[in-house]
């Protein structure tokens, strides 16, 4: 009975979404205030209905209701309870429901904040969001309902959750990533509203900014978590693979970063108006494209859901309606916008323009690399795949250039900056940065590429800190009161920029200064590597709940002192007849120690693989800093003031 | 002219949409290889275990699977445990280490177990080219008379194994 209620409340939600998409718009055109005001309650009811059906699906999982097809495919009686809950979004249908849940969550958040928007803008934003809900709810109901029953032949037990998904990283990774993806729908809705109402002024940029910053922060965290998961779970020390699905999350991140900056320019200076609208559309389109690529099976990848062409056609239809529709609106409306404001070649606008150009180029290169196999095939030139070499060689130089300019932007002032003072600061910072990097490279014997990257990273750190220092020392109030007066927005930017430098340092050091070797070791053996001495203490047999395991104990010493004890395991799962290697990891601020067991070579000797990876944590530390920066910017006091209406 | 510029994004999107549409469902149908129904092409490859030259004469006589893999391929990490499972059940598998490095492949097999009767090194991917391989993992089913009867692109797993097994005779 319960699953039917879930299905029914989804159908009801679809009707409410339809009304939400239509009524406020009619109200806007007819000038009917009452119709405009329906937007808010409609949003809340729709959200409650989706939430109810999500809760029902979760309950079906927790109560082992295998009469529901989706539950029987993705759960089993033995599955631990937290995985039962996370299995709700472990497959295509459930994850789509989860996607819709997050979408209505964002809708409700906008509805809650609607009072800070003018009377006729807020309802239109909700109506645009409502139409997106209509699209996804009908996708859910017509092609992939999670409540389909298996009656009367209910299986006694389910087919279990994919073992790869039985992992903490994968419990938290999709929700956070979806928060980011779907969040860009809000910026999209604001942009489309601006097109509909024709108010392409600075105001919409101001409203869209905190929402964009917030979803950008979630997307950053989601990508960071995904990379961390790949590192420890796939177990050969890589942290980014240019897999189509990873690219699908990187694409909206890149264009979202561009949007974040371009919104700032539009808000502050009223320039780039039509470009910013286009970027907002582009960013959300890339989020939709990600969904399309992952769920339609046009590109094969590790993460793909069961591919189904009907679903593909449906998402493609959604893409055509939303992207095609908004671009059409854009083509008609944006051409009427004229920008009368000008800016100097050294003003902050110019730097941010450069930032936007470079980020857009980066987005397009990744997009091209991801879609190249498709386009190549469509032109009947055969099937090919573009691998990591393409991305590494094209992405790296542009990204480095972008990071170099990233540090200059904040130093310059809006409109126009004196070239002399800017040049002076830059030259000093450049020389210092090159010297610092040179010192490091000389001391640790790195190559020239490392020198370039380290210079860029220290350049960013130096200029960011110098900018902060010059801001807090200006004036007569004293440093601490000045520092507290600087807006959160500014600290958010500072933190995110430093985060980029930290990630960059992590990337360089882990790629040039990682050691690994495959060794033949027996208990009692010692081996030295990268300043550490590893001793293979002993090997023991362990009986687990559903496996037997060979568990090794290794102690790592640094200059005679024990710094870590590691327990790598080789587990044999008796029921599935499967061997799983459980690597042992000692995480540290400046290095990770990583040991995995290979095969038993003879009576006592084992193949053992040891890695020492420098600074690998910095990659994710930088990601966390960027996320915190985004959240800080979203929470700036300015955005909480009411504007008009 | 100025108006036209604003239509550009729409035009680009529609072209891309057309490409997507033409691609839908294609990869599922897995365009059958031109080699299906033919013998395994001539080759000379180096064996990973003992550096011996191996030609098509040295391949097994019974039906077997030929699996293209590489340590660089994320999907192969996912496929590997299932191949080990198949090997335990007695399914003969020949591994072609595709566009890979020898020491990486050796480490991989030591760490993850070796499901292959024989591993041949196709470092340059030339044999892969002859077989019409487009990426890894890819698995061919070869029958007892040495003829390729089926080609499977992507991961072999519990779901699609029955289909491959049907060809394996």
Interface residues (C-beta under 8 A of the other chain):
Chain A: X164 X234 X235 X236 X241 X243 X274 X278 X281 X282 X285 X292 X296 X297 X298 X299 X300 X301 X302 X307 X309 X312 X313 X316 X319 X320 X323 X324 X327 X328 X330 X331 X332 X334 X335 X371 X374 X375 X377 X378 X383 X384 X385 X387 X388 X518 X576 X577 X578 X579 X580 X581 X596 X597 X598 X599 X607 X609
Chain B: X2 X3 X5 X6 X7 X9 X10 X13 X14 X16 X17 X19 X20 X21 X22 X23 X24 X25 X26 X27 X28 X71 X72 X74 X75 X77 X78 X81 X84 X85 X88 X103 X106 X107 X110 X111 X112 X113 X134 X135 X153 X154
